Amino acid sequence: MTVTLNQATGPAHTRIYSYGAARGENAVPNDDLIGPIDSSDEWIRQRTGIITRTRAVAGTTAIDLAADAAAEAVTRSGVPADQIDAVIVATVSNPKQTPSVSAIVADRIGANPAAAYDVNAACAGFAYAVAQADALIRAGAAHYAVVVGAEKLSDIVDPTDRSISFLLGDGAGAVVIGPSDFPGIGPTVWGSDGSKADAVGMNHTLVEFRDGQAPWPTLRQEGPTVFRWAVWEMVKVARKALEEAGVEPGDLAAFVPHQANMRIIDEFAKQLKLPESVVIGRDIETTGNTSAASIPLATHRLLEEHPELSGGLALQIGFGAGLVFGAQVVVLP
C-alpha cells in the first residue's frame, strides 16, 4: 500500500499589513563622538549625511527594541497576536548567542507558540526575512508573520574606530505580513559575495577574546571597498528587483535603501534615474546606520511623514557585512 503525504499550500499572495518602530532613547550628535576619532562635525556630515544618531541606554537591549517595534506593528495590523504563528528577527546584535531574540519577542507580544528564529544577514537581514515570511505564508507553513530588524550596534562598536564608529545607531523596525488578494511583495533578488567578507564585519572572535588572544570583538569596515561595492554592484541588484517585479522606476512611490551612507543613497537615486515624484528614505540623517533595522525604520518614518504613500510601491534594498544583499518591491500598507 502506498501512502501519499499531505502537503501544505497557502494563499497565492501576501502583503505587508503594518509597520512598527522603536529607536534608542538618546539622540547623539556628531560633536559627542569626534574626540576619540580626531574628526569634526563637518567631516561626518560631508562623508555620511549624519547629524545625529539614536543610541539606546545601557539597560535597553536589542531584544527590548525588537519587542517594542513588533508590538506596535501588531497593534496597527489589526491581527490578534495569538494568530501570529511565525516571528523572524533579523539581527547581528543579540546580547546572547542563544536563545534567539525571536522566541523572546514572540512571548512578549503574546504570539506563543509561534515558530521563531533569528536571521543573521547583517544590513540585508530585513529583506531576507521578508522574503522568508512571504514564502512561508504562500507555502502554508504560516498564516501571519512578524518580521523585525533590530540592532543595538553601540554594544559592538569601538568608539576610537574611525572607519565605522560614528555611523552606527540603535533601533528596531517591524512589519506584520499576511495573506492578500493581490501581489503585495515582489520577487526577492538576493545573494552574497563571501570572497570579500573581510570588507566589513567583526575584527575578532569570542574564542580569541576568551583565550586572551584579542580584545573584545568590535565591528569595523574597509570604507572605500564597501562604498564602491554598494554604489556599483547594488544598483544592478535594484534594477533587477524592479525588472523581476515588472515595474519601472517611475512606477515607484518610494525608494528605501539600507541607510548606510547618504552619499550612497544619493548615488543610487541618480543611477536609477528616479523621478522627483519618488520619495526617498533618508532616515540616516537622524537615526544613523542601524543595519538590519534601517529599512523598516526608514519606511515607518516615510509613512508617518507622507501618509499619501499608502498603497504605493516601494523598492527596498539591503546590503552589508559578508557582502550579503537582498532587494524587493513591496506595496506599502
C-alpha positions in Angstrom: 0.0 0.0 0.0 1.4 3.4 -1.0 0.7 6.3 1.4 0.6 9.8 -0.1 1.7 12.5 2.2 -0.4 15.7 2.7 1.5 18.8 1.7 0.5 22.3 2.9 -0.4 25.0 0.5 -1.2 28.6 1.2 -2.6 31.8 -0.3 -1.4 33.0 -3.7 -0.3 36.4 -2.5 0.9 38.2 0.6 1.4 41.8 1.6 2.7 44.0 4.5 -0.1 45.0 6.8 1.7 47.5 9.0 4.9 48.9 10.4 6.2 49.5 13.9 9.4 51.2 15.1 11.5 51.7 18.2 14.6 53.9 18.4 17.3 54.2 21.0 16.4 56.7 23.8 19.3 59.1 23.2 20.0 61.4 20.2 23.8 61.5 20.0 25.2 64.4 17.9 28.4 64.3 16.0 30.1 66.5 18.5 29.8 63.8 21.1 31.8 61.3 19.0 34.5 63.3 17.3 37.1 63.4 20.1 38.1 59.7 20.0 38.3 59.6 16.2 40.0 63.0 15.9 37.4 64.3 13.5 34.8 67.1 13.2 31.0 67.5 12.8 31.6 68.9 9.3 33.7 65.9 8.2 31.0 63.4 9.4 28.2 65.4 7.7 30.0 65.6 4.4 31.0 62.0 4.3 27.8 60.4 5.6 25.0 62.9 5.9 24.5 62.0 9.6 23.7 64.9 12.0 22.7 62.7 15.0 22.2 59.0 15.6 19.9 57.3 18.1 21.5 55.1 20.7 20.0 53.1 23.5 20.8 53.4 27.2 22.8 50.6 28.9 19.7 48.9 30.2 18.0 48.6 26.8 18.8 45.6 24.7 18.2 44.7 21.0 15.5 42.4 22.4 13.7 45.3 24.1 13.8 47.4 20.9 12.6 44.4 18.8 9.7 43.7 21.1 8.5 47.3 21.2 8.6 47.6 17.4 6.8 44.3 16.9 4.1 45.2 19.4 3.4 48.5 17.5 3.3 46.6 14.2 0.8 44.0 15.6 -1.4 46.6 17.1 -1.6 48.6 13.9 -2.2 45.5 11.8 -5.4 44.5 13.4 -4.3 40.9 13.5 -4.7 39.4 17.0 -1.4 38.5 18.5 -2.4 34.9 19.1 -2.9 34.4 15.3 0.8 35.3 14.6 2.4 31.9 14.0 5.8 32.9 12.8 8.3 35.5 14.2 11.5 36.2 12.4 14.1 38.7 13.8 17.0 39.9 11.6 19.9 41.0 13.9 23.6 40.8 14.5 23.4 42.2 18.0 21.6 39.5 20.1 23.2 40.0 23.5 23.4 36.2 23.8 24.2 33.7 21.1 21.2 31.8 22.3 18.3 31.8 22.9 17.0 33.6 19.9 15.7 37.2 20.0 12.7 36.0 18.1 11.5 33.5 20.7 11.6 36.1 23.4 9.8 38.6 21.2 7.1 36.1 20.3 6.4 35.6 24.0 6.4 39.3 24.8 3.9 40.2 22.1 1.6 37.3 23.0 2.3 35.1 20.0 3.3 31.9 21.8 3.7 29.2 20.5 4.7 30.8 17.2 7.6 29.4 15.3 10.5 31.8 15.9 14.1 32.1 14.6 16.7 34.7 14.0 18.3 35.7 10.7 21.9 36.9 10.6 22.3 38.7 7.2 23.5 42.0 8.6 22.1 45.0 6.7 20.3 42.7 4.2 18.6 40.9 7.1 15.3 42.6 6.9 14.9 41.9 3.1 15.9 38.3 3.7 13.4 37.9 6.5 10.6 39.5 4.4 11.4 37.0 1.6 11.1 34.1 4.0 7.9 35.3 5.6 6.4 35.7 2.2 7.4 32.2 1.2 6.3 30.6 4.4 2.8 32.1 4.2 2.4 31.2 0.5 3.6 27.7 1.2 1.0 27.2 4.0 3.6 27.0 6.7 2.3 30.1 8.5 -0.7 32.3 8.4 0.6 35.6 9.7 4.2 36.5 10.4 6.0 39.3 12.3 9.3 40.3 10.7 11.7 42.5 12.8 15.0 44.1 12.0 16.6 45.0 15.4 20.1 46.2 16.3 22.0 47.7 19.3 25.2 48.4 17.4 26.5 50.7 20.1 27.4 47.5 22.1 29.7 46.2 19.3 31.5 49.3 18.2 34.9 50.7 19.2 34.4 54.5 19.8 38.0 55.1 18.5 37.5 53.3 15.2 37.4 56.0 12.5 36.1 53.5 9.9 32.6 52.9 11.3 32.0 54.0 14.9 30.4 57.4 14.1 28.0 55.7 11.6 26.1 53.4 13.9 22.8 53.7 15.8 20.4 51.6 17.7 16.8 50.8 16.8 14.2 48.3 15.5 11.6 48.2 12.8 8.9 45.6 12.3 6.2 44.6 10.0 3.2 42.2 10.0 2.9 40.1 6.8 -0.2 38.1 5.9 -2.4 36.8 3.1 -3.5 39.2 0.4 -6.0 39.4 -2.5 -3.3 41.0 -4.7 0.5 40.6 -5.0 2.0 42.8 -2.3 5.6 41.5 -2.1 7.6 41.2 -5.3 10.2 38.6 -6.1 13.3 38.9 -3.9 16.7 39.4 -5.6 19.3 38.2 -3.1 22.8 36.8 -2.9 26.3 37.3 -1.4 29.9 37.6 -2.2 31.8 35.9 0.6 35.1 36.4 -1.2 35.0 40.0 0.2 33.7 39.0 3.6 36.7 40.8 5.3 35.5 44.2 3.9 33.0 44.7 6.8 32.5 42.5 9.9 33.8 41.7 13.4 37.5 42.1 13.8 38.0 39.1 16.3 36.1 36.1 17.6 34.7 35.5 21.0 37.0 32.5 21.3 40.1 34.7 20.7 38.8 37.1 23.3 38.1 34.2 25.8 41.6 32.9 25.3 43.3 36.3 25.8 44.4 36.4 22.2 42.4 39.5 21.2 40.5 42.4 22.7 36.7 42.5 22.8 35.4 42.0 19.2 34.0 45.1 17.5 32.6 45.9 14.1 34.9 47.5 11.5 35.0 48.1 7.8 37.1 49.0 4.8 35.1 52.0 3.9 36.3 52.6 0.3 35.8 48.9 -0.6 32.2 48.8 0.8 31.4 52.2 -0.8 32.5 51.0 -4.3 30.7 47.7 -4.0 27.5 49.3 -2.8 27.4 52.0 -5.4 28.3 49.9 -8.5 27.0 46.4 -7.7 23.9 47.1 -5.7 22.4 49.4 -8.3 22.4 46.3 -10.6 20.5 44.4 -7.9 18.0 47.2 -7.5 17.4 47.3 -11.3 16.9 43.5 -11.3 14.4 43.7 -8.5 12.4 46.3 -10.5 12.6 44.0 -13.5 11.5 40.9 -11.6 8.5 42.8 -10.1 7.5 44.1 -13.6 7.7 47.8 -12.7 9.7 50.8 -13.9 11.4 53.4 -11.7 8.6 55.9 -12.5 6.1 53.4 -11.0 7.6 53.8 -7.6 6.1 55.9 -4.8 9.2 55.4 -2.6 12.7 54.2 -2.6 14.1 52.8 0.7 17.7 51.6 0.6 19.7 50.5 3.5 20.7 53.6 5.4 24.4 53.1 5.1 25.6 56.5 3.9 23.8 59.5 2.4 26.3 59.6 -0.5 25.4 56.0 -1.4 21.7 56.8 -1.3 22.1 59.9 -3.5 24.2 57.9 -6.0 21.6 55.1 -6.1 18.8 57.6 -6.9 21.0 59.2 -9.6 21.9 55.9 -11.3 18.3 54.5 -11.1 17.1 57.7 -12.7 14.3 58.1 -10.2 11.9 60.8 -11.0 11.3 63.6 -8.5 8.0 62.1 -7.6 9.7 59.2 -5.8 10.1 59.9 -2.1 13.5 58.6 -0.8 14.1 57.3 2.7 16.8 59.4 4.4 16.4 58.3 8.0 20.2 58.0 8.3 20.3 61.8 9.0 18.9 61.5 12.5 18.9 57.8 13.2 22.3 56.6 11.8 23.1 53.3 10.3 21.1 50.6 12.1 22.0 47.7 9.9 19.0 45.2 9.7 16.7 47.8 11.3 17.4 50.6 8.8 14.8 49.7 6.1 11.8 49.3 8.3 12.7 52.3 10.4 13.1 54.5 7.3 9.8 53.2 5.9 8.0 53.8 9.1 9.2 57.4 9.1 8.2 57.9 5.5 4.7 56.6 6.2 4.4 58.9 9.2 5.5 61.9 7.2 3.9 61.0 3.9 0.6 59.1 4.5 -0.2 59.6 0.9 2.4 56.9 0.1 -0.1 54.3 1.4 -0.9 51.8 -1.4 2.1 52.8 -3.4 5.1 50.8 -4.5 8.4 50.9 -2.6 11.7 49.5 -3.7 13.8 48.4 -0.7 17.3 47.1 -0.9 19.6 45.9 1.9 23.3 45.2 1.7 26.2 44.8 4.2 28.6 42.6 6.2 29.6 39.5 4.4 28.7 41.4 1.3 25.2 40.0 1.5 22.3 41.7 -0.3 18.6 41.5 -0.9 16.0 43.6 -2.7 12.3 43.5 -3.4 9.4 45.8 -4.4 6.5 45.9 -1.9 3.1 47.6 -1.7 3.1 50.0 1.3 0.2 49.5 3.7 
